[in-house]
Structures are given as structure tokens and as C-alpha cells.
Amino acid sequence: MNILNLPNLSNKPDTRVSYNINGRQYMFRFKWAGTYCLIDIYIIENNVNNYLVKGRALTTLSDIAERIKDESLFKGSLVLVPKYETAPDISQENFHTDYNLLYMDE
């Protein structure tokens, strides 16, 4: 299990972050959209963005990667989890302080 720290969306509500998962570099785009966060996950191959997830609203305790069918590109689960048992609702201000993205290899 790997803990992926989330970006601070308070100052920059549209942020791209690169994560290394199982030796492969993935680009994540987090975009705050009013009351929720949208996520894109892609890899860059031959200067082209190959999207694995595009425009999905992040919800807690739901596998973001469940729709990725090509296991050669991504294996495992990716879940947004609260850091604390009594975490508040997700907001633009607490996204990076009260939540983590967990990657669990299958």
C-alpha cells in the first residue's frame, strides 16, 4: 500500500501532479469544481496523453481505478480516504490536509 499525498487546491484549483506507481510515471490532474474535485489520470506516450481516467468526480472510499481495464497500464486500486476517523466533508481547503490517496496493489 502506498500513500499518495494530495496537492493543495486552495491556491491552485487546477493542479497536475506526477506519481510513480509500480515503477511507472502517471500524471494526475486535480481540478476543483465548485463543491467537488474532478480527477484525470493519464500517461504520456510518444508526446500523447493516454487517458486512463478522465473527468471523474472524487468520492471517498470508492475505487477510482476500477474502470481501467488494461492491467498492462494500471494494476491495483486507488481510493480516496480520510486521514482521520471524524474527517470533515471534502472542501477545497481541507483536500490536502484531511485526505490521502491510497494505492493498493492487487
Secondary structure, 3 states (H helix, E strand, C coil): CEEECCCCCCCCCEEEEEEEECCEEEEEEEEECCCCEEEEEEEEECCEEEEEEEEEECCECCEHHHHCCCCCCCCCEEEEEECCCCCCCCCCCCHHHHEEEEEECC
